[in-house]
Each structure stands twice: as structure tokens, then as C-alpha cells.
Amino acid sequence: MESLGTGNGLSGRVEPHRRGHFPALNTGILHGIGTKTPVNLNTKKHTCVAEALLARSDVRRLAHFASTSFAGFAPRLYSYYKDHLDPLYDHQPDLKRIFPARLSVFPTAAFNFGPNAWTYKHRDVTNCAFGWCAIQALGDFDAEKGGHLVLWELKLVVEFPAGALVLLPSAVITHSNIPVAEGDKRMSFTQYAPGGLFRYVDHGFRLEKDLKKEDPELYQDVLRLQPKRWEMGLGLLSMVEELQR
């Protein structure tokens, strides 16, 4: 990431954005920000960088480890992702998987470049509300002096060394990072799933306004389920006792 970012506007200091003050490159698919159907993210002048990173065997190992960890700790939630996203790719063949299906269930990823990538206090509110994102810390830094993960509602500050993975409900838990020490380097790799993708599939591969016109019966079913949707989402999570069996 450090090598590919140099000379491509993905290293050094950039203008602050909602998540922080570091260069970031998002790739994959999304839906919900003015789109009529899910779309491939346009990486524009950084397409070559994104493709080079996604093709690397070490990045693919990171992605696979995060996805299989997700399957191990939240098997029902993992299946929810797979049962929605696999049909979406079949229905819309123009959508590109960032990794082969056998490697990762996540549809979208972010490369957060250094040299000191740390995030402001935020929530990723467009992600699936009860879903998890996978964050992997990278770089060369002293994890006792910086790079800590802060989980605000839980009042926790957690050491987060390079190579570590956290699976986090990033849409509902406010989180941030502490900067690393001067001279240290930190980057990160994140995989996530925009919530609009799941709604689109649940609506029969269409917008809610089109569902209302084209299938009023299904539309009423969707409305009835909305007040209890949070309970459905919680039901997809695993209890510790289940994981110990």
C-alpha cells in the first residue's frame, strides 16, 4: 500500500474527510446514495491501484481470514450476507466481486493509506445496521503507544496491533482510533456491506417506491416487518454458549 500509494495521491496528508485525515480508497459495490440499482464503485484514476491491491495474494489472505472469522463467530449473520449477496450477483452480472466468493463474503472494501491512518469518532451509518465489518490493522507501530481502537458506548480502549482483526457492528457502535507515535506507520484494510444492498434484494431487486407500485402485497409485508427488524437482526448474532458447543 505504501509503495502503490506513492505518486498516486494516496500517501501523505490529504484534506480531512468524515472518517479522518488520511488517503482512502473504497472499492466494490454499493446502493442507496441516489442509485436506482446497485453499482460498482468508480475508483477513477486509482483503478490500477485498487486492482493491483485486490490481486495480491497477501491481501487475499487477509480478506479470507476476516471472512472465515466472520463465519466462525456469527454463522447466521454470515449466511444472511451470503443468502442475499449471491443472488444479487446472479441477478445483476455487471456487478464485480472484489474477491472470489470462496475467499470473502464481503462486497465492499476500503484501503486506508498511511503514514498515520487513524479515524475520527464516527459510525458507518450506511452499512447494514446489524451487520459486522472486518477491520485489519497494518503497518509498523508500537501498539502500546498508539493505534488503539476506541469503542465509545462500551467505554473501552483496546490495543490494536498490526496484523490484528476486529469484527465490529460499525453502523451502531461509535468508534475511532488513537494516532500512532511519531515515526511509526499505520494503515488499515476494511471489508463491509452497505445496507442498501440487502434492502434491494428484500424488495425483489427493486427500489422501495417501485415495490409499492408493482407488488403492493409484498410492500405491506415489508412495512409490517420493519418495526421488528431489529429483533431479526439480533437473532442472527450468536451467543457465547452456542460458539462453545
N, C-alpha and C positions, 0 to 999 in steps of 0.2 A: 504493500500500500504506500509506503514511504517513497519507494522508487517510482511507481507509476504516477503518484500524485505530483511529483516534482515536475514543473514545467507545464502542467495541465490545469493549473488553478485549483488544485486540490491539496495544497500544502501551505503552511504558513498561516497568517491571520487573514480572516475574511470578515465581511460585515456580519454583525450578530443576527441570528435568526431565533425563532421561537424556542428551540431546544438548547441553543448555546452559541458559542463564538468559535466555531471550527468548521472546516470544509466537510460537507456531507454529500454522499451520492446514493440516491434511492433508485432501486430497480425492481422490476416485477410488474404486478398488475394491481389496479385499484378501481374503485367505483364509488360514486357518491358525491363528488365535488363538481357538480354540474354536468356529469356524464350521463348519457342515455343508456349505455351498456358498459360493462367492464372494459377497461382499456389497458394496453401496455404503457407503462411509464416511458416517457420520452427522455432519454438521458442525453439527447442533443450532442454537443461537442465532446461529451465524455463517454460516448457509446463504446469506443475502443477500450477505454479503461475498465468499464463495467464488464465487458465481455472477457477481457483478459483475466480479471479477478475471478469471475464466476467459473472460468475454465480451469483454474488452478486446482491441483489435486489436494493441496493443503486446505484451501478454502472449502472444498467439497467435504473433506473430512470433518471440518468444524461444523458445517451445515448438517451433516449426517448425525454427528454426535448429539447436537442440540435437538434434532427431530426425534431420535430414538429415546433420548432422555425424556422428552415431552410424552412420548407414547408410554414410557415406563411409569411415570409419576401421575399421569392423567389420561388413562387409556380411553375413557368415554369421551373426553373432550377432544382427544386426538382423532377418534373415529368421527366425531361431529365435523371436524375440519375436512377429513378425507371424504366423508359421505356427501359433503356439499361441493368441495372444490373439484373432485374428479369429474362429476357430471358437468360442471361448469366448463372445464377444458374440453370435454367431449362435445358439448353444445356449441361452443364458440372456438373452433380450431385455430383462429388467428391469435388467440392468447398464448403467450410464450411462458413456459415454465422456466424459472430461474435455475432450477436443478432438476434432474430426472426424478420421477415420482418415487423411485426406490430410495432416493437419498434424503429427500426432505418434503414434508407436508406443507411447509410454509410457502405462500405465494409471492411474498414481497420481502425485500431485504434492504438494509442501509449499511453502507460503509462510512464510518465516521473517522475521518483522517485526523492526523496529529498536526503539530507535535504534542499538543496537550488538549486532548478531546475530553471535556467534562461538560455535563449538561446542567442547565438551569433547573430549578424546581418546576416540574411540569407533569401533566398527564397526557397520554396519547389518545385523545377522546374519539378519534375516528376509527380506532381499532375495535374489533369485536369486544363488546363490553365485558363479557365473562371469559374472554379468551386470554391466552398467555402469549407473550412474545419472548424470544430467546435472545439474551444479550451476552456476548462473549468479549471479555476484556483482552486487549492485545497491547504489545509494546515492551518496554524495558523500564520498569519503575519500581521503586520501593513501596510496596503495598501497605506498609506500616506508617508511611509518611504522607500518602495521598492516594487518590483514585477510589476512595471509599464510596460505597453505594449508600445513599440516604433514603430510607423509607419513612416518609413523614408521618402518616397516620399511625404507623406502628411504633414510631419513636425509636427507630433502630438506625445505627450507623455501622455498616458491615464492611470489613476488609474485603477487597475485590481484586485479587492479584491477576496479573497477566496469565491468560490460559483458562481462567475460571469462567463458568457459565452460571447465569441465573435465569430461571423461568419465572416471569413476572406478569401479573394481570395489569398491564401498563395503562389501560384505559381508566382504571378506578383507583389505583394506588399512586399517590403523588410521589415522585422520585427525582433524584438528582445525583450528581457526583461531586466529590471534592477534587480540586485540581491536584495534579501530581507535583512533586518537589521540583524546584528549578534544576534544569539539566536533564530531568527524566523525560521519557517519551511514552505517551499513551494514545492508543486508537481503540476502536471497538467495531464489532460486527454484530448486527441485529437482524433477526428474522421476525416477521409479524404478519398479521392478517387483517386487512381493512374490513370493518363490519358491514359495509355496503355490499360486499360480495355475497355474504350469507343471506342478506335480505333479498337480493336479486334472485337467488336460487329459490328461496322460500316462496317468492311471488310468481313462480312459474317462469323464470328467466325474463322478467319484465319489471318496469318501474311500478311503484305502488299506484300511481294515478292511472296507468294502463290496466293494472289488475282490477281496479274499481270499475272500469268501463267494460272490460272484456270478460270478467268472471266474478260477478257480484257475490256469489255464494262463497267462493274461496276468500274473497275480500272480507266478508263478515267473519269468517273463521279466523282470519289473521287478526282482526280487531278484537275478537273475544280472547285470543291468546295473549295479547300484548300486556295486560295488567299482571299476568302470572309468568311472564317470560323470564324474569329474574330468578324465579324458583326453578325453572327448567335449567337455566344456566348453572345455578348452584348444584343441581342434581348431576351435572356432568363431571363435577370435581370428585376426587377420591378422598376417602377418609384414611387416616394413617393405618387403622386396623385392616382395611382392605389390602393395602400395599404390603402388609406383613404376612399375609397368608401364603 
